[in-house]
Structures are given as C-alpha cells and as structure tokens.
C-alpha cells in the first residue's frame, strides 16, 4: 500500500451496471493528468453483464486495474482492494458519476493545501434525466442528500462539520492500514443498510480526523429514470432507515433489552404518527405527500433492522484492518 511514487489512486466498485460504468470511464478518459501519476482500480463485484468487456476495453485508454470480488457487497469489494492501492491519496467514487477534466488536479492541489489533513469531501451535483418532475429537482426536495447523494454545502474550501459522501470522497491511503469499511453496511442487493461511508467517516472523526470540503473537486451524479420513481425512492428510504439503526448499533453496541426498548418505545410510536400524517395529507401536493411517506418508509426501515437485531444482534465487525477477505481473483489490464 503506497510507496510506489503514484500520486493518486481512484477506487470504485461496480456490479451489473455496464452502461453506467461505460459512461463514467469515458468521462475519465478526458481527465487532465499532465504531471500526475495515477491509477484507476475497479472492483467488479460479481457482475453478470458485459462489465468485464467494458473494463477490458477501457484498460487500453486508462491506467486501469480490475479486481474481481464475487462475494456480494460494495464495502466488502472496496476492502478487497485497499491493500493493492499504490497512490498517496485515494479518491473513492462510484460507477455512475461524470467527472470534469480538472477533477484529479483539483484533488491533488487541494490535498497539498491541507497537508495536515487526511479526509476530504468533494462537491456532488445530481444530473437528472429529461422529464424528471420539477418538484423533485429543486434544492427543497426532502432527503436530497439521501436520495441523490447531493453534496453542495454553502461554504468555500474549509473544514466541514457534517459528513461527506461516497461518490466523491478522498482519503490519504495510509489511513487504510488501520481503518476499513464495515462489511455489514452499503449496497449488497435490493435491501441493505445504507451509509457505509458515513459510518467509516464517523470512526475517522472519533480517531481525531476532520473533513475538509473541497468544492473545486466536483462530480455529477448521473441518475437513472427508474431510480426516480416514487416506489424506488421510498424503498431507498427504508434502506436509509436500516442504515441509521445499524450505524447506531455498531457504535453503541446495545443489549437486546435496549434494542427492544428502542423498537417498542421509540420506533413504533413514530410509525403510528407518520401513518396519521400520511392519512391527513392524502390530498396534499405531491411534494408534501412524498415528504410524509419518506419519513414513514424510513421508520419502517428502522423497525425492520431492530426486529432483525432482536434475534441476531449487530455483527461484531466494525471495519477493522482485517474486516474483509482478499478477493478470489485479480485481473490486471496494463494501460
């Protein structure tokens, strides 16, 4: 890990999204990299589409190495690649972003301006497809960050008190010697606990690291129409609720009695209150109805996770250095 003279490692995981991945890699082909030594590491999390062909095609245009990790889970996939990163700075991103030509240079110069800091968050702007309802695209949309990974704090480059987001996050690679991602969190199918990067950043804060916001390092988050339907967004709300509870449990290690108390004394009353609010706003404007429905779906996600913990308890793994096994196979594509 590091020590090879590479300036930047770009790391992302992908699974069965060859079309989006192709768009992301194509945008990276336009990066201005003069004077920069960088690598792109893509973890294929058991894709069954033509993702391997896409990776092979772009390996002749990019300094790309692909790693195959068949065990499902985005965080597990990221962990499988950490020991193989060679850059001094690692930029974490996703397979559905579009990067501008100055993306890498913005990150490189920002990291140099903050030599005492190790964690950075970049700006993320949602890119909506044509025909997206106006009420959904505005900055007043509820849960804009959770639904679209939007990250645009109203401040300049400076330390930030909140949490950055995974599609555009940079970490000095040396931190991965002692901090990994929690395998229990992050995408691993249709239903999962959201917030893998959030929990990771919580632990870094607990270890004394602050987050520096870098607005000049910006990506667009390309949103697919099927992810913007109301049922899809409400399913995402349930995953967000599951993530809220699991992150809380991983941090606090509650007893089963404490889990039961939270389920019956805190979560169920909120569900009943949100149900009533939904009934009272049944004929309200779409944005108002959606806000109430989103809160109800999030509460149901919390309930589902708490019920699960009543019988199993939270996993003991919190992203230690030995959190994930090594990938089964590695494929290297020299550029």
Secondary structure, 3 states (H helix, E strand, C coil): CCCCCEEEEEEEEECCCHHHHHHHHHHHCCCCCCCCCEEEEEEECCCCCCHHHHHHHHCCCCCEEEEECCCCCHHHHHHHHHCCCCEEEEEEECCCEEECCCHHHHHHHHHHHCCCCCEEEEEEEEECCCCCCHHHHCCCCCCHHHHHCCECCCCCCEEECCCCCCCEEEEEHHHHHCCCCCCCCCCCCCCCCCCHHHHHHHHHHHCCCCEEEEEEEEEEEECCHHHHCHHHHHHHHHHHHHHHHHHHHHHHCCCHHHHHHHHHHHHHHHHHHHHHHHHHCCCCCHHHHHHHHHHHHHHHHHHHHHHHHHHHCCCCCCCCCCCCCCCCEEEECCC
